[in-house]
Amino acid sequence: MRISQECVGCGQCAAYCPYGAIAVFGRAVMNGKCVECCTCVDYCPVCAISGDA
């Protein structure tokens, strides 16, 4: 998963990630727990997350 500069740090992706794979420090960052389920992509209000590695 890739998080672009368009991320506004709202935390929606982190809140809905079933694996706890996202933290928000000003903007979202992925950790090693990501299994690419794409739940974060569905909940990002600004489409800042994509499946591109």
C-alpha positions in Angstrom: 0.0 0.0 0.0 1.1 3.5 -0.7 0.1 6.7 1.0 0.5 9.9 -1.1 1.1 13.4 -0.1 -2.6 14.1 -0.4 -3.1 12.5 3.0 -4.7 15.0 5.4 -4.1 12.9 8.5 -7.7 12.5 9.4 -7.1 9.0 10.8 -10.0 7.3 9.1 -7.7 4.7 7.6 -6.2 3.9 10.9 -9.6 3.7 12.6 -10.9 1.1 10.2 -7.8 -1.0 9.6 -8.6 -4.4 11.0 -4.9 -5.2 11.5 -3.8 -2.0 13.2 -1.3 -1.5 10.4 -1.6 2.3 10.1 -0.5 5.1 12.5 -1.1 8.8 12.1 1.8 11.2 12.8 0.7 14.3 11.0 -0.2 12.0 8.1 -0.8 8.2 7.9 2.1 5.8 7.8 2.0 2.0 7.3 3.8 -0.5 9.4 4.8 -4.1 8.8 1.4 -5.5 9.8 -0.3 -4.5 6.5 -1.7 -7.5 4.6 -3.1 -5.3 1.7 -6.7 -6.0 2.5 -7.5 -2.5 1.1 -10.0 -1.5 3.8 -8.0 1.7 4.2 -8.5 2.5 0.5 -12.2 2.3 0.9 -12.3 4.7 3.9 -9.9 7.3 2.8 -12.0 10.5 2.1 -9.3 12.1 -0.1 -8.2 8.9 -2.0 -4.7 9.3 -0.7 -4.1 5.5 -0.4 -3.5 3.1 -3.3 -2.6 -0.5 -3.7 0.7 0.5 -5.5 3.7 -0.6 -3.5 
